[in-house]
Amino acid sequence: MHFDLNEEQRDTRLSARRFLREQVPSEKVRQWIATPEVLDKNIWRRIAEELGWLGIPIPEAYGGFGFSWLEFGLILEECGRALLPAPVWTTAALGAGSILELGTPEQCEALLPDVALGETIATLALTEAGGKWNTQNLKTTFRKDGDDFVLSGTKTYVPWAHAAGLFVVIARDANGELGAFAVPADTEGLTATRIATMDMTRPQGEVVLDNVRVPASARLTGADDAEAALAQALHRASILLSNELLGIAEAAMDYSVEYAKERVQFGKPIGSFQAIKHKCANMLMMVEACRSATWYAAWEAAQGEGFDLAETAHITKGYASDIAYRITADSIQILGGIGITWEHDAHFYFKRARASAMLLGNTSQHREALYQEIIANS
């Protein structure tokens, strides 16, 4: 079995790496995260219009390019490597991915072209006070009022909430039925504010829904089973986030190895010492294992119908989260004192790895879910 990228996929990955290396150096990342907006509008425009990254996984019928989630995963890998502070994963994987699963063709046709063009930043408003990425114990409610729906509740840890133009809001009615609603950010009664979080390169926010009134057409009704459709969207988003975690881990490995070659102690590069050699070798093994897992998972997500992504997502997200954490932590050990200074980028990679590990469920939650999935299918 030959498992490798084709020429077009390799070119996609390399062009993304080249663009991010040239246009998003560490100095710019530091400048952007120091501003309230974080997002650089010029870079966002180029990503959306010139490169077309947001339209890669969106079908042509909805304004995208109709490529697969595998190609998009390769883009995300490079975004993780560069610590890109832009809502590429949030908009296309989380926001658009949820709309594709939950919406009707007509709703997708109405909502997704602006997302593919980068004119609308979309995100998913699911998590609440407990920070759990599931539909259990939802407090946000919806009720029918004439021809409209009224939404009430508070969402927390919503990625890029302060910059989003469209929220996919998940709520329940008095009978416990799950509902998903496409709510524009400028809807009366909706307030989105940025909150302080560990990772400054992917801001999160709180969304307050104070009797927000939306038309009946705002309810996404394309799935017979909204719970299952949302779960599928979250599984796919988990896999794609794992691609980003792979990029973070590989970048941390690369700058650690370079430092080990250059830093001299006792008259020798520290990379010549056995303990450092072993750490670097272990990093490489972990990165390659993570690459195999995430590329396979992204391939499976790209197949569409016929694949239950649950087990694959739980395995991949749990493993990639562990690997990114271990490598970014080990990189600080190799760097020594400089690794804990503000001037070095190591702490940004470590924080991004830790925060991303919590998104869509931490490792323990994914392993518990995997166990339950295996029991249910046995």
N, C-alpha and C positions, 0 to 999 in steps of 0.2 A: 504494500500500500504506500503510495507516494502522497505525503501530506505536506504541501508547501503552497506558497502564494504564487499566482500566475503573474505574468509580466505586468499586466495592467494594475493589479493589486500592489505589486512592489513599487510601481511608479507613483501610485496614489499615496502610499506611505512615505516615500522619500520626498515627494513634493511638499507634503504636509510638514515633514521634519525641517526641510529647507526654509519654508516660509516662517515657521515658528522660531527657528534659530536666528533668522535675520530680523524679523519684525517684533519678536517678543523676547528680548533678552532679559536677564534677571533685573537689570536696572529699571526697565520699564514696568515690570511686574511690581516692583517696590513702589514706584511712583503711583501706579493705578490703585493699589490697595490702600494707599494713604489718603485717597479721596473718598468722599461719601458715596459717590456713584459706583466706584470700583471699575465699572465697565467702560472701556475706551470705545467711543462710538465709531471712530474711524476704522479701528481694527475689526469691530463687529460688522461694519458695512463691507469690508473687504472679504471677511470670512463668508458672509452670506451671498454677496453679489459676484465677486470675482472668483472665489473658490467654490462656492455652491455647496459647502459642507452640510448645511442644514437640510438641503433638499436631497441628499444622497439616499436616505432610506425611505423617503416619502414617494408613493407611487406617482407616476406621470399624470394620472387622471386628477390628482389633487395638487398639481403644481410643482412636483418634485422631479427627480431624475430617475427614480425607479430602480436604483441599485439595491444592494442588499445590506442587511445589518452587519455582515462581515466586513464590508468595505468601510462602513461607518465606525466599526470597532477599531479598525486600524488608525483612523483619524483620531479617535479618542485616546489611543495609546500614545500618540504623539502629543496630544493636549496634556496628558498627565506628565509626560517627560518634561514639558515646558512650563508646567504649573499655570497653564493659560487661565487667567481670571475672566472667563467669558462663559455664558450659559449654553454651551454647545450641547453637552450631555443633557442638561436640564430641559432645554427647548425641544430637541429632536427625539431623545430617548424617553424622557419622562412625560413631557407635555404632549407632543405629537403622538408618541407611542400609545398613550392612554386614549387619545381621541380616536386613533385608528382601531383600537380594540372595542371601544365603547360606543362610538358614534355610528350613525347611519351613513351610507354613501353620500347622501345629500348634505349632511352635517359636515362630513369630512371635506366635501367639495367647497363648502362655504368657509370653513375655518382654516384649513391647512395651507392654501396658497400663500397667505401672508406669513405664516410660520416658516415655510420653505424659503421665502425671500428675506427672512430676517426682520421683516417689518413688525412682527409681533413676537415677543418673547413669551413662551408658554411654560407653565409649570403646574405641578400637581399639588393641590392642597388637601392632604390626607391626614398627616400626623397632628396629634393634639397634645395636651399637657404631658402625657406620659412618654411622648416621643416614639411610640410604636408604629411601625410601618405595616399595619394591618387594619382590618375593619372591625375588630373586636372593641367593644366599649366605646363606640363613637358617640360623642355628645352633640355634635353638630346636627341640626334637624332641618327638615324641609316639610312644608305643608302646602296643600293646594288652596288657593284663594282666588276664586273665579277662574279666569283663564290663565292666571299666573301661578308661579311658585314663590314661596317666601322662605329664605334661608337664614338660619340664626346659629351662631356658634363662634368659636375661636380656633384657628389652626396655628400650630407652632412649627418651628424648624422647617419652614417651606423654602426650598432652594430658590434663590434670586427673587424673593417675594417683592422686594422694594423696586425692582426693575421690570417686573412682569407686566405684560399687557393683557394676558389672558390666564385665568385660573380654571383648572379642572377641579371642582369642589366635590368632595365625597361626603354624603350625609345620609341620615336615615329618617324615615317618617315615623309617626306614632305607632304604626303596626310593625315596625322593624324592617321594612323594605329598604334596600339600598338604592340610592339615587346618585347619579353623576351629572354635574351641571357645568357647562361652559360659561363662565362668568367674566365679562370684560372688567379690567381693573378700574375703570372709571364709573362703574355702576354705583348708584347712590346707596350709601350704607356700608360699602366695603372700604376698609382701611388696611393698608399694608405698610408695615414699618420694619426696618432692619433691626436685628438684635445682635448683641455681642456673642460671637462664637470663637472657638479656637482657631479655625481655619479662615484666614482673611482672604484667601484666593477664591473661595466659593461662599459668598455671603448667604445667610439664611434670614428668615423674617417671620413675623407674626401677622396673621391675616384675621381681622375681626369682621364678622358678618352680622351686622345689626339690622335685622329684618330686611335683608336684601331681596328686592323683588325682581324676578326675572320672568320673561315670557315662557310659555310652555315649550317653545322650540329650543330653549337653552338646555333642556334635559336631554342627555345623550342616551338614545334608545335603540342603538344598533345591535345590542347583544341580548340574546334570550336570557342569559344568566349573567347579570352584571357582576356578581361576586367572582365568578370564574374568569370573566373577561378582564376585570381589574387585576386579578392574580396573575394572569398571563402577561399583562403589561408590566407588572412589577418584576416578574421573573426575567423578562427580556431586559428591562432596565438594569437589573442586578448584574446580568451577564456583561452588559456594555460598560457598567461601572467597573467591573473586574478588568476590562481592557485598559481603562484609565489607570487603575492600580498597578497593572503590569508596567506601564510607562513610568510611573513614579519609582517603582522598585528598580527598574533598569537604570534610570538616571542616577539614583543614589549609588548603585553599584559602580557606575562609570566614574563618578567624581571621587569615590572612595579609592578605586584602583589607581587613578591618576595621582591622587595625593600620596598614596603609599609608594609610588615610584619616585616622587619628588622629595618627600620629607626625609631628611637625613638625621639619624641618631647613632651615636657611637661610631661615626664614620661610615655608616652604611644606610642605604634607603630602607625605611621601615618595612617595605614590601619584601625584603629579603629575610625577615624574621619569620620563623615557622608559625607563630600564633597569628600574625597578620595574613600570611599566605593561606592558612586554613580558613580564615574568615572570608577572604576574597573568593576562594574556591567554593565555599559553601554558598556564597551569594550567587555565583554563576549557576550552580546546580538548581538553586531555588528559582531563579529567574527563568531558566529554560523549562523547568517543570510547570511554572506558572504560565509561560507562553503556550505550551502544549494544551493546557487546560482551557485557557481563555480563547485561543483561536478555535479549538474544537467547539466550545460552547457557542461562540459567535456564528460559526458555520451552522450549527444546529438551529439557532435562532433564525438564520437566514432561510431555512428550508420552508418556513411557514407551516402550512397544514401538515398534520401527521406526526408532530413532535410535541410531547408533553414536556415543557421546559422546567418543571418544578424541581426534579432531582438534579438536573444539570446546573440550574441556577444556584441551588443551595450548596452544592459541592464547590462550584467555581467561586462564588462570592465569598464563602467562608475561607477557602484556601488563599485566594488573592489578597484578602484582608490581612490574613496572618503573615503572608510573605512580605507584603509592602511594609507592615509594621516592623517585622524582624530586620529587614534589610536597612530601613531608614534608621532604626535604633543602632544597628551594628555600624552603620556609617559614622555615627557620632562617636562611637568607641574608637574607630580607626583614626578619625580626625583629631581626637583628643580635645584639648581646651578650646581650639578654634571652632569645634563643632557645636559648642553651646553659646557662641557669640551671635549677636544680631547681624553682624557683618557677613557671616557666611550663610548660604542658602539652605544648609542642612536642616535647620529648624522648620523652614517652610515645607520641605518635603515630609518631614516627620509629622507635622500638624495636618497636612493634607491627607496623609496616609491614615492617621488616626480618625480624623473626621469622616473620611470616606468609608472607613470600616463600619461606622455607626449608621451611615445612610442605608436605607432599605433593610435594616436589621444587622446586628453584629454577628460575629462568628458563632457564638453560643446559640443564638436564636436560629441561625441557618442550620446548624447541626441538629438541633432539636426538631426543627421542621423536617429535615431529611429523615430523621428517625421515624417520625410520625408518617411520613410519606411511604417509607419502606414497609412499615407495619400495615398501613392501609392497603397496600398493593400485594401483600403476601398471602 
